[in-house]
Amino acid sequence: MTNSVRLHRVQQTLRRFEQDIPLLNMRVKDLSIERQESARRFAAELIEQTKAELARLMEEQPDDRPEAGHRISEPAD
């Protein structure tokens, strides 16, 4: 699997985790306060780990922008 595919999948996963927070709150509302807090902490830690993985993958992504010191090859005549 290429780095760009991994990057895309991690971005999707992060988006899903973040979008799920309101639903998580609904799912845990009948639990005890301690279990609600535990579930929310777990979700927050999972999101933080996913953000860290995304940052790592973005650092590994090749940077082909000209301002980054890389030349984009011009087509031959």
PyMOL Python script that loads the backbone (N, CA, C, O; Angstrom):
from pymol import cmd

cmd.read_pdbstr("""\
ATOM      1  N   MET A   1       0.856  -1.171   0.000  1.00  0.00           N
ATOM      2  CA  MET A   1       0.000   0.000   0.000  1.00  0.00           C
ATOM      3  C   MET A   1       0.902   1.235   0.000  1.00  0.00           C
ATOM      4  O   MET A   1       1.850   1.322   0.781  1.00  0.00           O
ATOM      5  N   THR A   2       0.604   2.165  -0.864  1.00  0.00           N
ATOM      6  CA  THR A   2       1.428   3.363  -0.961  1.00  0.00           C
ATOM      7  C   THR A   2       1.142   4.314   0.200  1.00  0.00           C
ATOM      8  O   THR A   2       0.113   4.223   0.870  1.00  0.00           O
ATOM      9  N   ASN A   3       2.079   5.219   0.409  1.00  0.00           N
ATOM     10  CA  ASN A   3       1.933   6.190   1.492  1.00  0.00           C
ATOM     11  C   ASN A   3       0.698   7.063   1.283  1.00  0.00           C
ATOM     12  O   ASN A   3       0.011   7.404   2.245  1.00  0.00           O
ATOM     13  N   SER A   4       0.413   7.425   0.039  1.00  0.00           N
ATOM     14  CA  SER A   4      -0.754   8.281  -0.216  1.00  0.00           C
ATOM     15  C   SER A   4      -2.058   7.551   0.091  1.00  0.00           C
ATOM     16  O   SER A   4      -3.017   8.174   0.547  1.00  0.00           O
ATOM     17  N   VAL A   5      -2.109   6.251  -0.149  1.00  0.00           N
ATOM     18  CA  VAL A   5      -3.305   5.469   0.186  1.00  0.00           C
ATOM     19  C   VAL A   5      -3.455   5.396   1.701  1.00  0.00           C
ATOM     20  O   VAL A   5      -4.553   5.573   2.229  1.00  0.00           O
ATOM     21  N   ARG A   6      -2.360   5.137   2.394  1.00  0.00           N
ATOM     22  CA  ARG A   6      -2.407   5.111   3.864  1.00  0.00           C
ATOM     23  C   ARG A   6      -2.852   6.464   4.413  1.00  0.00           C
ATOM     24  O   ARG A   6      -3.675   6.532   5.325  1.00  0.00           O
ATOM     25  N   LEU A   7      -2.308   7.523   3.859  1.00  0.00           N
ATOM     26  CA  LEU A   7      -2.651   8.876   4.280  1.00  0.00           C
ATOM     27  C   LEU A   7      -4.152   9.119   4.106  1.00  0.00           C
ATOM     28  O   LEU A   7      -4.810   9.642   5.006  1.00  0.00           O
ATOM     29  N   HIS A   8      -4.675   8.745   2.968  1.00  0.00           N
ATOM     30  CA  HIS A   8      -6.108   8.919   2.698  1.00  0.00           C
ATOM     31  C   HIS A   8      -6.957   8.116   3.689  1.00  0.00           C
ATOM     32  O   HIS A   8      -7.956   8.620   4.202  1.00  0.00           O
ATOM     33  N   ARG A   9      -6.567   6.890   3.953  1.00  0.00           N
ATOM     34  CA  ARG A   9      -7.329   6.049   4.885  1.00  0.00           C
ATOM     35  C   ARG A   9      -7.303   6.592   6.306  1.00  0.00           C
ATOM     36  O   ARG A   9      -8.316   6.566   7.004  1.00  0.00           O
ATOM     37  N   VAL A  10      -6.149   7.082   6.732  1.00  0.00           N
ATOM     38  CA  VAL A  10      -6.054   7.639   8.085  1.00  0.00           C
ATOM     39  C   VAL A  10      -6.880   8.917   8.177  1.00  0.00           C
ATOM     40  O   VAL A  10      -7.519   9.166   9.200  1.00  0.00           O
ATOM     41  N   GLN A  11      -6.875   9.735   7.117  1.00  0.00           N
ATOM     42  CA  GLN A  11      -7.705  10.942   7.107  1.00  0.00           C
ATOM     43  C   GLN A  11      -9.191  10.579   7.226  1.00  0.00           C
ATOM     44  O   GLN A  11      -9.934  11.214   7.974  1.00  0.00           O
ATOM     45  N   GLN A  12      -9.609   9.565   6.491  1.00  0.00           N
ATOM     46  CA  GLN A  12     -11.004   9.118   6.565  1.00  0.00           C
ATOM     47  C   GLN A  12     -11.341   8.611   7.962  1.00  0.00           C
ATOM     48  O   GLN A  12     -12.399   8.924   8.506  1.00  0.00           O
ATOM     49  N   THR A  13     -10.443   7.833   8.533  1.00  0.00           N
ATOM     50  CA  THR A  13     -10.668   7.285   9.869  1.00  0.00           C
ATOM     51  C   THR A  13     -10.791   8.399  10.895  1.00  0.00           C
ATOM     52  O   THR A  13     -11.689   8.376  11.736  1.00  0.00           O
ATOM     53  N   LEU A  14      -9.896   9.371  10.829  1.00  0.00           N
ATOM     54  CA  LEU A  14      -9.944  10.499  11.755  1.00  0.00           C
ATOM     55  C   LEU A  14     -11.259  11.253  11.619  1.00  0.00           C
ATOM     56  O   LEU A  14     -11.890  11.598  12.618  1.00  0.00           O
ATOM     57  N   ARG A  15     -11.669  11.505  10.389  1.00  0.00           N
ATOM     58  CA  ARG A  15     -12.933  12.205  10.152  1.00  0.00           C
ATOM     59  C   ARG A  15     -14.105  11.427  10.758  1.00  0.00           C
ATOM     60  O   ARG A  15     -14.992  12.017  11.374  1.00  0.00           O
ATOM     61  N   ARG A  16     -14.106  10.112  10.583  1.00  0.00           N
ATOM     62  CA  ARG A  16     -15.183   9.281  11.153  1.00  0.00           C
ATOM     63  C   ARG A  16     -15.175   9.327  12.672  1.00  0.00           C
ATOM     64  O   ARG A  16     -16.231   9.459  13.292  1.00  0.00           O
ATOM     65  N   PHE A  17     -14.009   9.223  13.273  1.00  0.00           N
ATOM     66  CA  PHE A  17     -13.916   9.287  14.741  1.00  0.00           C
ATOM     67  C   PHE A  17     -14.463  10.616  15.254  1.00  0.00           C
ATOM     68  O   PHE A  17     -15.245  10.656  16.204  1.00  0.00           O
ATOM     69  N   GLU A  18     -14.039  11.702  14.608  1.00  0.00           N
ATOM     70  CA  GLU A  18     -14.471  13.025  15.056  1.00  0.00           C
ATOM     71  C   GLU A  18     -15.972  13.230  14.854  1.00  0.00           C
ATOM     72  O   GLU A  18     -16.635  13.844  15.690  1.00  0.00           O
ATOM     73  N   GLN A  19     -16.501  12.719  13.755  1.00  0.00           N
ATOM     74  CA  GLN A  19     -17.927  12.853  13.494  1.00  0.00           C
ATOM     75  C   GLN A  19     -18.774  11.982  14.425  1.00  0.00           C
ATOM     76  O   GLN A  19     -19.965  12.235  14.606  1.00  0.00           O
ATOM     77  N   ASP A  20     -18.160  10.968  15.005  1.00  0.00           N
ATOM     78  CA  ASP A  20     -18.879  10.036  15.861  1.00  0.00           C
ATOM     79  C   ASP A  20     -19.049  10.538  17.292  1.00  0.00           C
ATOM     80  O   ASP A  20     -19.823   9.951  18.049  1.00  0.00           O
ATOM     81  N   ILE A  21     -18.363  11.590  17.684  1.00  0.00           N
ATOM     82  CA  ILE A  21     -18.420  12.068  19.072  1.00  0.00           C
ATOM     83  C   ILE A  21     -19.861  12.340  19.532  1.00  0.00           C
ATOM     84  O   ILE A  21     -20.230  11.883  20.614  1.00  0.00           O
ATOM     85  N   PRO A  22     -20.689  13.060  18.767  1.00  0.00           N
ATOM     86  CA  PRO A  22     -22.073  13.264  19.228  1.00  0.00           C
ATOM     87  C   PRO A  22     -22.833  11.947  19.407  1.00  0.00           C
ATOM     88  O   PRO A  22     -23.620  11.795  20.341  1.00  0.00           O
ATOM     89  N   LEU A  23     -22.589  11.007  18.508  1.00  0.00           N
ATOM     90  CA  LEU A  23     -23.254   9.703  18.626  1.00  0.00           C
ATOM     91  C   LEU A  23     -22.732   8.934  19.837  1.00  0.00           C
ATOM     92  O   LEU A  23     -23.498   8.243  20.510  1.00  0.00           O
ATOM     93  N   LEU A  24     -21.452   9.048  20.113  1.00  0.00           N
ATOM     94  CA  LEU A  24     -20.880   8.414  21.294  1.00  0.00           C
ATOM     95  C   LEU A  24     -21.556   8.953  22.546  1.00  0.00           C
ATOM     96  O   LEU A  24     -21.914   8.191  23.443  1.00  0.00           O
ATOM     97  N   ASN A  25     -21.727  10.254  22.602  1.00  0.00           N
ATOM     98  CA  ASN A  25     -22.380  10.862  23.760  1.00  0.00           C
ATOM     99  C   ASN A  25     -23.797  10.315  23.948  1.00  0.00           C
ATOM    100  O   ASN A  25     -24.239  10.102  25.077  1.00  0.00           O
ATOM    101  N   MET A  26     -24.497  10.089  22.851  1.00  0.00           N
ATOM    102  CA  MET A  26     -25.839   9.511  22.950  1.00  0.00           C
ATOM    103  C   MET A  26     -25.780   8.056  23.420  1.00  0.00           C
ATOM    104  O   MET A  26     -26.607   7.622  24.221  1.00  0.00           O
ATOM    105  N   ARG A  27     -24.798   7.310  22.915  1.00  0.00           N
ATOM    106  CA  ARG A  27     -24.694   5.887  23.270  1.00  0.00           C
ATOM    107  C   ARG A  27     -24.341   5.679  24.736  1.00  0.00           C
ATOM    108  O   ARG A  27     -24.767   4.693  25.338  1.00  0.00           O
ATOM    109  N   VAL A  28     -23.573   6.589  25.316  1.00  0.00           N
ATOM    110  CA  VAL A  28     -23.118   6.375  26.697  1.00  0.00           C
ATOM    111  C   VAL A  28     -23.961   7.095  27.738  1.00  0.00           C
ATOM    112  O   VAL A  28     -23.687   6.975  28.932  1.00  0.00           O
ATOM    113  N   LYS A  29     -24.973   7.836  27.321  1.00  0.00           N
ATOM    114  CA  LYS A  29     -25.734   8.670  28.265  1.00  0.00           C
ATOM    115  C   LYS A  29     -26.398   7.868  29.378  1.00  0.00           C
ATOM    116  O   LYS A  29     -26.631   8.415  30.456  1.00  0.00           O
ATOM    117  N   ASP A  30     -26.712   6.595  29.160  1.00  0.00           N
ATOM    118  CA  ASP A  30     -27.360   5.784  30.193  1.00  0.00           C
ATOM    119  C   ASP A  30     -26.368   5.072  31.106  1.00  0.00           C
ATOM    120  O   ASP A  30     -26.773   4.403  32.057  1.00  0.00           O
ATOM    121  N   LEU A  31     -25.085   5.206  30.829  1.00  0.00           N
ATOM    122  CA  LEU A  31     -24.061   4.579  31.662  1.00  0.00           C
ATOM    123  C   LEU A  31     -23.766   5.449  32.873  1.00  0.00           C
ATOM    124  O   LEU A  31     -24.175   6.608  32.947  1.00  0.00           O
ATOM    125  N   SER A  32     -23.051   4.866  33.812  1.00  0.00           N
ATOM    126  CA  SER A  32     -22.635   5.652  34.975  1.00  0.00           C
ATOM    127  C   SER A  32     -21.673   6.747  34.519  1.00  0.00           C
ATOM    128  O   SER A  32     -21.065   6.657  33.452  1.00  0.00           O
ATOM    129  N   ILE A  33     -21.550   7.769  35.341  1.00  0.00           N
ATOM    130  CA  ILE A  33     -20.655   8.900  35.019  1.00  0.00           C
ATOM    131  C   ILE A  33     -19.236   8.394  34.767  1.00  0.00           C
ATOM    132  O   ILE A  33     -18.575   8.843  33.830  1.00  0.00           O
ATOM    133  N   GLU A  34     -18.764   7.459  35.601  1.00  0.00           N
ATOM    134  CA  GLU A  34     -17.401   6.938  35.443  1.00  0.00           C
ATOM    135  C   GLU A  34     -17.226   6.256  34.090  1.00  0.00           C
ATOM    136  O   GLU A  34     -16.205   6.440  33.427  1.00  0.00           O
ATOM    137  N   ARG A  35     -18.210   5.477  33.685  1.00  0.00           N
ATOM    138  CA  ARG A  35     -18.097   4.781  32.390  1.00  0.00           C
ATOM    139  C   ARG A  35     -18.241   5.743  31.222  1.00  0.00           C
ATOM    140  O   ARG A  35     -17.597   5.565  30.188  1.00  0.00           O
ATOM    141  N   GLN A  36     -19.072   6.752  31.376  1.00  0.00           N
ATOM    142  CA  GLN A  36     -19.180   7.779  30.331  1.00  0.00           C
ATOM    143  C   GLN A  36     -17.832   8.464  30.130  1.00  0.00           C
ATOM    144  O   GLN A  36     -17.365   8.634  29.004  1.00  0.00           O
ATOM    145  N   GLU A  37     -17.219   8.852  31.244  1.00  0.00           N
ATOM    146  CA  GLU A  37     -15.917   9.522  31.168  1.00  0.00           C
ATOM    147  C   GLU A  37     -14.864   8.597  30.586  1.00  0.00           C
ATOM    148  O   GLU A  37     -14.011   9.031  29.811  1.00  0.00           O
ATOM    149  N   SER A  38     -14.919   7.331  30.954  1.00  0.00           N
ATOM    150  CA  SER A  38     -13.963   6.358  30.427  1.00  0.00           C
ATOM    151  C   SER A  38     -14.115   6.222  28.911  1.00  0.00           C
ATOM    152  O   SER A  38     -13.121   6.205  28.186  1.00  0.00           O
ATOM    153  N   ALA A  39     -15.342   6.127  28.440  1.00  0.00           N
ATOM    154  CA  ALA A  39     -15.588   5.997  27.000  1.00  0.00           C
ATOM    155  C   ALA A  39     -15.124   7.253  26.262  1.00  0.00           C
ATOM    156  O   ALA A  39     -14.541   7.158  25.183  1.00  0.00           O
ATOM    157  N   ARG A  40     -15.378   8.407  26.831  1.00  0.00           N
ATOM    158  CA  ARG A  40     -14.957   9.664  26.188  1.00  0.00           C
ATOM    159  C   ARG A  40     -13.437   9.809  26.179  1.00  0.00           C
ATOM    160  O   ARG A  40     -12.858  10.281  25.201  1.00  0.00           O
ATOM    161  N   ARG A  41     -12.797   9.400  27.275  1.00  0.00           N
ATOM    162  CA  ARG A  41     -11.321   9.438  27.315  1.00  0.00           C
ATOM    163  C   ARG A  41     -10.739   8.502  26.267  1.00  0.00           C
ATOM    164  O   ARG A  41      -9.787   8.851  25.568  1.00  0.00           O
ATOM    165  N   PHE A  42     -11.321   7.302  26.164  1.00  0.00           N
ATOM    166  CA  PHE A  42     -10.838   6.337  25.177  1.00  0.00           C
ATOM    167  C   PHE A  42     -10.967   6.919  23.763  1.00  0.00           C
ATOM    168  O   PHE A  42     -10.030   6.838  22.968  1.00  0.00           O
ATOM    169  N   ALA A  43     -12.124   7.503  23.457  1.00  0.00           N
ATOM    170  CA  ALA A  43     -12.340   8.101  22.135  1.00  0.00           C
ATOM    171  C   ALA A  43     -11.349   9.238  21.881  1.00  0.00           C
ATOM    172  O   ALA A  43     -10.804   9.357  20.784  1.00  0.00           O
ATOM    173  N   ALA A  44     -11.118  10.069  22.895  1.00  0.00           N
ATOM    174  CA  ALA A  44     -10.178  11.178  22.749  1.00  0.00           C
ATOM    175  C   ALA A  44      -8.756  10.666  22.506  1.00  0.00           C
ATOM    176  O   ALA A  44      -8.030  11.210  21.674  1.00  0.00           O
ATOM    177  N   GLU A  45      -8.366   9.624  23.231  1.00  0.00           N
ATOM    178  CA  GLU A  45      -7.028   9.042  23.030  1.00  0.00           C
ATOM    179  C   GLU A  45      -6.898   8.440  21.638  1.00  0.00           C
ATOM    180  O   GLU A  45      -5.853   8.562  20.999  1.00  0.00           O
ATOM    181  N   LEU A  46      -7.957   7.791  21.168  1.00  0.00           N
ATOM    182  CA  LEU A  46      -7.948   7.198  19.835  1.00  0.00           C
ATOM    183  C   LEU A  46      -7.803   8.287  18.771  1.00  0.00           C
ATOM    184  O   LEU A  46      -7.075   8.116  17.793  1.00  0.00           O
ATOM    185  N   ILE A  47      -8.492   9.393  18.966  1.00  0.00           N
ATOM    186  CA  ILE A  47      -8.385  10.510  18.027  1.00  0.00           C
ATOM    187  C   ILE A  47      -6.972  11.092  18.052  1.00  0.00           C
ATOM    188  O   ILE A  47      -6.408  11.396  17.002  1.00  0.00           O
ATOM    189  N   GLU A  48      -6.406  11.245  19.238  1.00  0.00           N
ATOM    190  CA  GLU A  48      -5.040  11.780  19.339  1.00  0.00           C
ATOM    191  C   GLU A  48      -4.019  10.852  18.676  1.00  0.00           C
ATOM    192  O   GLU A  48      -3.103  11.320  18.000  1.00  0.00           O
ATOM    193  N   GLN A  49      -4.172   9.554  18.864  1.00  0.00           N
ATOM    194  CA  GLN A  49      -3.266   8.598  18.219  1.00  0.00           C
ATOM    195  C   GLN A  49      -3.410   8.662  16.706  1.00  0.00           C
ATOM    196  O   GLN A  49      -2.420   8.578  15.980  1.00  0.00           O
ATOM    197  N   THR A  50      -4.637   8.809  16.233  1.00  0.00           N
ATOM    198  CA  THR A  50      -4.879   8.889  14.795  1.00  0.00           C
ATOM    199  C   THR A  50      -4.285  10.174  14.227  1.00  0.00           C
ATOM    200  O   THR A  50      -3.723  10.160  13.132  1.00  0.00           O
ATOM    201  N   LYS A  51      -4.402  11.286  14.959  1.00  0.00           N
ATOM    202  CA  LYS A  51      -3.783  12.542  14.521  1.00  0.00           C
ATOM    203  C   LYS A  51      -2.263  12.415  14.457  1.00  0.00           C
ATOM    204  O   LYS A  51      -1.629  12.938  13.541  1.00  0.00           O
ATOM    205  N   ALA A  52      -1.686  11.720  15.434  1.00  0.00           N
ATOM    206  CA  ALA A  52      -0.233  11.510  15.439  1.00  0.00           C
ATOM    207  C   ALA A  52       0.192  10.666  14.245  1.00  0.00           C
ATOM    208  O   ALA A  52       1.210  10.949  13.615  1.00  0.00           O
ATOM    209  N   GLU A  53      -0.576   9.639  13.932  1.00  0.00           N
ATOM    210  CA  GLU A  53      -0.276   8.799  12.767  1.00  0.00           C
ATOM    211  C   GLU A  53      -0.406   9.613  11.485  1.00  0.00           C
ATOM    212  O   GLU A  53       0.413   9.474  10.577  1.00  0.00           O
ATOM    213  N   LEU A  54      -1.424  10.457  11.404  1.00  0.00           N
ATOM    214  CA  LEU A  54      -1.604  11.307  10.234  1.00  0.00           C
ATOM    215  C   LEU A  54      -0.414  12.262  10.073  1.00  0.00           C
ATOM    216  O   LEU A  54       0.086  12.450   8.964  1.00  0.00           O
ATOM    217  N   ALA A  55       0.028  12.851  11.159  1.00  0.00           N
ATOM    218  CA  ALA A  55       1.178  13.756  11.109  1.00  0.00           C
ATOM    219  C   ALA A  55       2.427  13.015  10.643  1.00  0.00           C
ATOM    220  O   ALA A  55       3.202  13.533   9.838  1.00  0.00           O
ATOM    221  N   ARG A  56       2.616  11.804  11.151  1.00  0.00           N
ATOM    222  CA  ARG A  56       3.777  11.000  10.747  1.00  0.00           C
ATOM    223  C   ARG A  56       3.732  10.697   9.253  1.00  0.00           C
ATOM    224  O   ARG A  56       4.740  10.824   8.558  1.00  0.00           O
ATOM    225  N   LEU A  57       2.568  10.300   8.765  1.00  0.00           N
ATOM    226  CA  LEU A  57       2.433   9.990   7.339  1.00  0.00           C
ATOM    227  C   LEU A  57       2.633  11.233   6.482  1.00  0.00           C
ATOM    228  O   LEU A  57       3.212  11.151   5.398  1.00  0.00           O
ATOM    229  N   MET A  58       2.161  12.378   6.953  1.00  0.00           N
ATOM    230  CA  MET A  58       2.324  13.608   6.183  1.00  0.00           C
ATOM    231  C   MET A  58       3.799  14.004   6.107  1.00  0.00           C
ATOM    232  O   MET A  58       4.246  14.544   5.095  1.00  0.00           O
ATOM    233  N   GLU A  59       4.548  13.739   7.169  1.00  0.00           N
ATOM    234  CA  GLU A  59       5.989  14.026   7.142  1.00  0.00           C
ATOM    235  C   GLU A  59       6.706  13.133   6.141  1.00  0.00           C
ATOM    236  O   GLU A  59       7.689  13.549   5.528  1.00  0.00           O
ATOM    237  N   GLU A  60       6.224  11.919   5.974  1.00  0.00           N
ATOM    238  CA  GLU A  60       6.837  10.970   5.041  1.00  0.00           C
ATOM    239  C   GLU A  60       6.426  11.230   3.596  1.00  0.00           C
ATOM    240  O   GLU A  60       7.050  10.719   2.666  1.00  0.00           O
ATOM    241  N   GLN A  61       5.373  12.026   3.410  1.00  0.00           N
ATOM    242  CA  GLN A  61       4.877  12.303   2.069  1.00  0.00           C
ATOM    243  C   GLN A  61       5.912  13.122   1.315  1.00  0.00           C
ATOM    244  O   GLN A  61       6.381  14.138   1.830  1.00  0.00           O
ATOM    245  N   PRO A  62       6.280  12.707   0.110  1.00  0.00           N
ATOM    246  CA  PRO A  62       7.246  13.497  -0.669  1.00  0.00           C
ATOM    247  C   PRO A  62       6.676  14.878  -0.965  1.00  0.00           C
ATOM    248  O   PRO A  62       5.490  15.026  -1.258  1.00  0.00           O
ATOM    249  N   ASP A  63       7.531  15.874  -0.884  1.00  0.00           N
ATOM    250  CA  ASP A  63       7.120  17.255  -1.099  1.00  0.00           C
ATOM    251  C   ASP A  63       7.656  17.709  -2.449  1.00  0.00           C
ATOM    252  O   ASP A  63       8.851  17.971  -2.588  1.00  0.00           O
ATOM    253  N   ASP A  64       6.783  17.804  -3.442  1.00  0.00           N
ATOM    254  CA  ASP A  64       7.198  18.140  -4.800  1.00  0.00           C
ATOM    255  C   ASP A  64       6.956  19.602  -5.160  1.00  0.00           C
ATOM    256  O   ASP A  64       7.062  19.976  -6.328  1.00  0.00           O
ATOM    257  N   ARG A  65       6.638  20.422  -4.180  1.00  0.00           N
ATOM    258  CA  ARG A  65       6.405  21.831  -4.473  1.00  0.00           C
ATOM    259  C   ARG A  65       7.724  22.520  -4.819  1.00  0.00           C
ATOM    260  O   ARG A  65       8.740  22.259  -4.174  1.00  0.00           O
ATOM    261  N   PRO A  66       7.726  23.394  -5.824  1.00  0.00           N
ATOM    262  CA  PRO A  66       8.969  24.098  -6.199  1.00  0.00           C
ATOM    263  C   PRO A  66       9.554  24.913  -5.056  1.00  0.00           C
ATOM    264  O   PRO A  66      10.776  24.992  -4.930  1.00  0.00           O
ATOM    265  N   GLU A  67       8.716  25.524  -4.215  1.00  0.00           N
ATOM    266  CA  GLU A  67       9.239  26.349  -3.129  1.00  0.00           C
ATOM    267  C   GLU A  67       9.928  25.514  -2.055  1.00  0.00           C
ATOM    268  O   GLU A  67      10.609  26.061  -1.188  1.00  0.00           O
ATOM    269  N   ALA A  68       9.757  24.199  -2.104  1.00  0.00           N
ATOM    270  CA  ALA A  68      10.413  23.328  -1.137  1.00  0.00           C
ATOM    271  C   ALA A  68      11.823  22.961  -1.601  1.00  0.00           C
ATOM    272  O   ALA A  68      12.508  22.162  -0.962  1.00  0.00           O
ATOM    273  N   GLY A  69      12.248  23.554  -2.721  1.00  0.00           N
ATOM    274  CA  GLY A  69      13.600  23.295  -3.196  1.00  0.00           C
ATOM    275  C   GLY A  69      13.675  22.183  -4.230  1.00  0.00           C
ATOM    276  O   GLY A  69      14.765  21.843  -4.690  1.00  0.00           O
ATOM    277  N   HIS A  70      12.550  21.620  -4.599  1.00  0.00           N
ATOM    278  CA  HIS A  70      12.519  20.572  -5.619  1.00  0.00           C
ATOM    279  C   HIS A  70      12.117  21.199  -6.946  1.00  0.00           C
ATOM    280  O   HIS A  70      11.289  22.110  -6.992  1.00  0.00           O
ATOM    281  N   ARG A  71      12.695  20.716  -7.991  1.00  0.00           N
ATOM    282  CA  ARG A  71      12.346  21.198  -9.313  1.00  0.00           C
ATOM    283  C   ARG A  71      11.324  20.270  -9.931  1.00  0.00           C
ATOM    284  O   ARG A  71      11.419  19.046  -9.831  1.00  0.00           O
ATOM    285  N   ILE A  72      10.357  20.875 -10.563  1.00  0.00           N
ATOM    286  CA  ILE A  72       9.399  20.101 -11.342  1.00  0.00           C
ATOM    287  C   ILE A  72       9.939  20.081 -12.757  1.00  0.00           C
ATOM    288  O   ILE A  72      10.179  21.136 -13.344  1.00  0.00           O
ATOM    289  N   SER A  73      10.131  18.910 -13.305  1.00  0.00           N
ATOM    290  CA  SER A  73      10.736  18.826 -14.617  1.00  0.00           C
ATOM    291  C   SER A  73       9.789  19.387 -15.677  1.00  0.00           C
ATOM    292  O   SER A  73       8.577  19.178 -15.637  1.00  0.00           O
ATOM    293  N   GLU A  74      10.380  20.098 -16.614  1.00  0.00           N
ATOM    294  CA  GLU A  74       9.636  20.692 -17.705  1.00  0.00           C
ATOM    295  C   GLU A  74       9.541  19.681 -18.834  1.00  0.00           C
ATOM    296  O   GLU A  74      10.474  18.903 -19.035  1.00  0.00           O
ATOM    297  N   PRO A  75       8.449  19.671 -19.573  1.00  0.00           N
ATOM    298  CA  PRO A  75       8.354  18.747 -20.692  1.00  0.00           C
ATOM    299  C   PRO A  75       9.382  19.088 -21.772  1.00  0.00           C
ATOM    300  O   PRO A  75       9.676  20.259 -22.014  1.00  0.00           O
ATOM    301  N   ALA A  76       9.916  18.068 -22.406  1.00  0.00           N
ATOM    302  CA  ALA A  76      10.916  18.274 -23.459  1.00  0.00           C
ATOM    303  C   ALA A  76      10.229  18.762 -24.715  1.00  0.00           C
ATOM    304  O   ALA A  76       9.079  18.411 -24.979  1.00  0.00           O
ATOM    305  N   ASP A  77      10.933  19.576 -25.495  1.00  0.00           N
ATOM    306  CA  ASP A  77      10.382  20.088 -26.754  1.00  0.00           C
ATOM    307  C   ASP A  77      10.386  19.059 -27.806  1.00  0.00           C
ATOM    308  O   ASP A  77       9.956  19.323 -28.929  1.00  0.00           O
TER     309      ASP A  77
END
""", "prot")
cmd.dss("prot")
cmd.show_as("cartoon", "prot")
cmd.util.cbc("prot")
cmd.orient("prot")
